[in-house]
Amino acid sequence: MTEQIFIPKAYKNTIEKGSYTWSSPSNIALVKYWGKKEHQIPENPSISFTLNECKTITKLSFSKKEDNTGFSFEVFLDNEKKDDFKPKIETFFKRIESYLPFLKTYHFKIETSNTFPHSSGIASSASGMSALALCLMSIEKALNPDITNEDFIQKTSFLARLGSGSACRSLEGDLVVWGKHDEIDRSSDLFGVKYPFEVHQNFKNYNDTILLVDKGEKQVSSTVGHNLMHNHPFAKERFKQAHSNLSTLINVFKTGDLKAFIEIVESEALTLHAMMMTSMPHFILMKPNTLEIINKIWNFRHKTGSNVCFTLDAGANVHVLYPENETEIVLEFIKNELVAFCQKGEYINDKIGFGAKLL
């Protein structure tokens, strides 16, 4: 399969104007994607939990222009015009123009909002770019009603990837794989796919409490971070490790082995940060309070036998993961021992969700 399958033939319908609104969630990777080739192709496969409450809601209004000479759009966040968002969207449109040839036909008004606090340190690119891609694909489906639901999701994931790599994992739930893996037949570097194998009841309705340790700007952009994997002395072993960990997780998800799940998820989180610390230039993205929280989780797990664990994105915030049947005890632990290490005591309770919705 190549990118060519996503280039459409002539459209059957014409549309003068309209609007679509989609809600799309963020996601948290269990096996991390870190390092990419050209065109947002991942160096290794990843798998993520789709979140439920941390999402972006985007309304895309469109009307036909008199000419097709360039992209025409305006962007609003919470009803406030955001011209500083335009360069990223312009780049996205350039990347996907050959796959959505109507882009220069319309003027677009993009109105977006997030359910999570602004500047919370939660990456909004996955939810934001997937929501925008869904709105754009809704236009294409109106232009060509023969597009099946399966093709709609697959192409949307492909497009979202070109805006933000992890965005391709935000369309469906509750587990999504992105990147070619030998043991997962339909897996692809071009788009995310719903995890196809058996998942034990232990991993149903999993919880994710996000501890907001640092709500400031990212110390290093994702693009810069991924590029640091080029010529990294440990990159090849890291990519092999990701393949191996995903293979192990297939059996873990089937058997419900929570201890093995914890080992892999925490190892993946720490490896991501280790790669940043050993790159050139190098970055330490954790904060002192990140380490305090990690040690508190380890001590609590040792004392109580709880199955609570943590994972991290490329930043200081901590995602506390735990099974549904431990909700009460873990939330009590978070309130009593971990909230003190959050900026302004802020955290977000979330659950594993079921993907994007047309509103």
C-alpha positions in Angstrom: 0.0 0.0 0.0 1.3 3.5 -0.9 0.1 7.0 -0.5 -1.3 6.9 -4.0 -4.4 5.1 -2.9 -5.5 8.3 -1.0 -5.5 10.5 -4.1 -9.2 10.8 -5.1 -10.7 10.5 -8.5 -13.2 13.1 -9.8 -15.8 14.0 -7.3 -19.5 13.2 -8.1 -21.1 16.1 -6.3 -20.5 19.9 -5.9 -21.1 21.9 -2.7 -21.3 25.6 -2.3 -21.0 25.9 1.4 -21.6 24.1 4.7 -20.1 23.2 8.0 -19.1 20.1 10.1 -18.3 19.8 13.8 -16.2 17.0 15.2 -14.9 16.1 18.7 -11.6 14.2 18.8 -9.7 13.1 21.8 -6.1 13.1 22.7 -4.3 9.8 23.4 -1.5 8.5 25.5 1.1 6.2 24.0 2.1 3.0 25.9 4.8 2.1 23.5 6.3 5.4 22.4 6.8 6.7 18.9 10.0 8.7 19.0 12.0 9.3 15.8 10.6 9.7 12.3 11.6 9.6 8.7 10.4 12.0 6.0 6.7 12.6 5.6 5.9 11.8 9.2 6.8 8.1 8.9 7.6 6.6 12.3 10.9 4.8 13.0 9.1 2.3 15.2 5.5 1.2 15.9 3.5 2.6 18.8 0.3 1.8 20.6 -1.9 4.1 22.6 -4.9 4.4 24.9 -7.5 6.8 23.5 -8.6 9.2 26.1 -12.2 10.3 26.7 -12.4 13.7 28.4 -9.2 15.5 27.0 -10.5 16.4 23.5 -10.7 19.1 20.9 -14.0 20.3 19.4 -13.6 21.8 16.0 -16.2 23.4 13.7 -15.2 23.9 10.1 -17.3 26.2 8.0 -16.6 26.5 4.3 -17.8 28.5 1.3 -16.8 28.5 -2.3 -14.3 31.1 -3.5 -14.2 32.9 -6.8 -10.7 31.6 -7.6 -8.5 28.7 -6.7 -5.2 30.5 -6.4 -4.3 29.8 -2.8 -5.4 28.6 0.6 -7.9 30.8 2.4 -8.7 30.3 6.0 -9.1 31.9 9.4 -8.6 30.3 12.8 -10.4 30.9 16.1 -9.6 29.4 19.6 -12.5 29.9 22.0 -13.9 32.6 19.7 -10.6 34.6 19.7 -8.8 34.9 16.3 -5.5 33.1 16.4 -3.3 34.1 13.5 -0.3 32.5 15.2 -1.9 29.1 14.5 -2.0 29.8 10.7 1.6 28.7 9.8 1.1 25.2 11.1 -2.2 24.8 9.3 -0.8 26.3 6.1 2.0 23.6 6.3 -0.7 20.9 6.9 -2.7 22.1 3.9 0.4 22.0 1.7 1.1 18.4 2.8 -2.4 17.2 2.1 -3.4 19.2 -0.9 -2.8 16.4 -3.4 -5.1 14.1 -1.3 -7.8 16.7 -0.9 -7.8 18.8 -4.1 -10.7 20.9 -3.0 -8.7 22.7 -0.4 -8.1 25.8 -2.6 -11.7 25.8 -3.8 -13.1 27.1 -0.4 -12.6 29.7 2.2 -12.5 28.0 5.6 -13.4 29.2 9.1 -11.9 27.0 11.7 -13.4 27.4 15.2 -11.8 25.2 17.9 -11.8 24.7 21.6 -10.2 22.2 24.0 -11.9 20.6 27.0 -8.7 20.6 28.9 -7.1 23.8 30.3 -5.1 26.0 28.0 -1.3 25.9 28.6 -1.9 22.8 30.7 1.1 21.0 29.3 -1.2 18.5 27.6 -0.4 18.2 23.9 -3.3 19.3 21.9 -1.8 18.6 18.4 -3.1 15.0 18.4 -6.7 16.0 19.2 -6.6 19.2 17.2 -5.2 17.9 14.0 -7.4 14.8 14.1 -10.5 16.9 14.6 -9.6 19.1 11.7 -8.8 16.1 9.4 -12.2 14.7 10.3 -14.0 17.9 9.3 -12.1 18.0 6.0 -12.9 14.4 5.3 -16.6 15.1 5.9 -16.4 17.5 3.0 -14.8 14.9 0.8 -17.5 12.4 1.7 -20.2 14.9 0.8 -18.4 15.4 -2.5 -18.1 11.6 -3.0 -20.8 9.7 -1.0 -19.3 6.3 -2.2 -16.6 6.6 0.5 -17.1 3.7 2.9 -16.9 4.3 6.7 -13.7 2.1 6.8 -12.1 4.2 4.0 -13.2 7.4 5.7 -11.4 6.5 9.0 -8.3 5.2 7.2 -7.8 8.2 5.1 -8.6 10.6 7.9 -5.9 8.9 10.0 -3.5 9.2 7.1 -4.2 12.9 6.7 -4.1 13.6 10.5 -0.6 11.9 10.6 0.6 14.6 8.2 -0.5 17.3 10.6 0.8 15.6 13.8 2.1 12.0 13.9 0.3 11.0 17.0 -3.0 12.5 15.7 -3.5 9.3 13.5 -4.1 7.4 16.8 -7.0 9.6 18.0 -9.8 8.5 15.8 -10.9 5.2 17.3 -10.7 3.6 20.7 -9.7 2.2 22.9 -6.3 0.9 21.8 -4.8 2.1 18.5 -1.6 0.9 16.8 0.5 3.0 14.4 3.5 1.8 12.6 4.2 -1.5 10.8 4.6 -4.5 13.1 5.1 -8.0 11.8 2.6 -9.6 14.2 -0.2 -7.1 13.5 -1.4 -7.8 9.9 -3.1 -4.5 8.9 -0.6 -2.3 10.8 0.9 0.5 8.7 3.3 3.4 8.8 0.8 5.5 6.9 -2.1 5.4 9.4 -3.3 4.1 12.7 -5.4 0.9 13.1 -7.7 -0.3 15.9 -5.9 -2.9 17.9 -7.2 -6.2 16.4 -6.6 -8.8 19.2 -8.2 -9.9 22.4 -8.1 -7.5 25.3 -8.6 -8.8 28.8 -11.2 -7.3 31.1 -8.4 -6.0 33.3 -7.7 -3.3 30.6 -11.3 -2.3 30.0 -12.3 1.2 31.3 -8.7 1.9 32.4 -8.2 5.3 34.2 -5.7 8.0 33.5 -5.2 10.8 35.9 -3.0 13.5 34.4 -0.9 15.4 37.0 0.0 18.8 35.8 3.5 19.3 37.1 4.5 22.0 34.6 2.0 23.9 32.6 4.5 26.0 30.7 5.6 26.0 27.1 7.3 22.8 25.9 11.1 23.0 26.4 11.6 21.4 23.0 9.2 20.9 20.1 8.2 17.4 19.1 9.7 17.9 15.6 13.1 18.9 17.1 12.8 16.0 19.6 12.1 13.4 16.9 15.0 14.7 14.8 17.4 14.2 17.6 17.0 10.5 17.0 19.0 10.9 13.7 22.5 9.6 14.4 21.6 9.0 18.0 24.1 6.4 19.4 21.2 4.3 20.9 18.6 4.8 18.2 18.7 1.3 16.5 18.4 -0.5 19.8 15.6 1.8 20.9 13.6 1.0 17.7 14.2 -2.8 18.3 13.0 -2.4 21.9 9.8 -0.8 20.8 9.0 -3.7 18.4 9.8 -6.2 21.2 7.7 -4.4 23.7 4.7 -4.3 21.4 5.1 -8.0 20.8 5.1 -8.6 24.5 2.0 -6.4 25.0 0.0 -8.6 22.6 0.2 -11.4 25.2 -0.2 -9.1 28.1 -3.4 -7.7 26.8 -4.7 -11.2 26.1 -3.9 -12.6 29.6 -4.5 -9.5 31.7 -1.0 -9.6 33.2 -1.0 -6.2 35.0 2.5 -6.6 36.4 4.0 -7.2 33.0 2.0 -4.2 31.7 3.4 -2.0 34.4 7.0 -3.1 33.6 6.6 -2.3 29.9 4.7 1.0 30.2 7.1 2.5 32.8 10.2 1.3 30.9 8.8 2.9 27.7 8.3 6.2 29.5 11.7 6.3 31.1 13.4 5.2 27.8 11.8 8.1 26.0 13.3 10.5 28.5 16.6 8.6 28.4 16.8 9.1 24.7 16.3 12.9 25.2 19.0 13.0 27.9 21.5 11.2 25.7 20.9 13.1 22.5 23.0 15.9 21.2 22.0 18.5 22.2 20.5 16.9 25.2 17.4 17.8 27.3 16.1 16.9 30.7 12.3 17.3 30.4 11.4 16.0 33.8 11.1 18.4 36.7 12.0 17.6 40.3 8.4 17.1 41.1 8.1 14.6 38.3 10.7 12.4 40.1 9.0 12.9 43.4 5.7 11.6 41.9 7.4 8.6 40.3 9.0 7.6 43.6 5.8 8.1 45.5 4.0 5.8 43.0 6.7 3.1 43.3 6.6 3.3 47.1 2.8 3.1 47.2 2.8 0.1 44.8 5.4 -1.6 47.0 3.4 -1.1 50.2 -0.1 -1.8 48.9 0.3 -4.2 46.0 -1.7 -1.8 43.9 -1.4 -1.9 40.1 -1.1 1.8 39.7 1.7 2.9 37.3 2.9 6.0 35.4 3.7 7.0 31.9 5.1 10.2 30.5 5.0 12.2 27.3 7.9 14.4 26.2 7.4 16.7 29.2 7.2 16.9 32.9 3.5 15.9 33.4 2.7 12.5 34.8 -0.1 10.2 33.5 -1.1 7.9 36.4 -2.7 4.8 34.9 -4.7 2.3 37.0 -7.5 -0.3 36.6 -11.1 0.7 37.1 -11.4 -1.5 40.2 -8.7 0.5 42.0 -10.3 3.9 41.3 -11.2 4.7 44.9 -7.9 3.8 46.5 -5.7 5.4 43.8 -7.7 8.7 43.7 -7.3 8.9 47.5 -3.6 8.3 47.1 -3.4 11.0 44.5 -5.2 13.5 46.6 -3.3 12.7 49.7 0.3 12.4 48.3 0.6 13.5 44.7 -1.5 16.7 44.3 1.1 18.6 46.3 3.6 18.1 43.5 1.2 19.5 40.8 1.4 23.1 39.7 -1.4 24.9 41.6 -2.6 21.5 42.7 -4.1 20.8 39.3 -4.9 17.4 37.8 -7.4 15.9 35.3 -9.2 12.7 35.8 -9.8 10.8 32.5 -10.7 7.4 31.3 -10.0 5.4 28.2 -12.5 6.3 25.5 -13.9 5.3 22.2 -12.7 7.8 19.7 -14.0 10.8 17.7 -17.6 11.8 17.3 -19.5 13.9 14.7 -21.5 16.5 16.6 
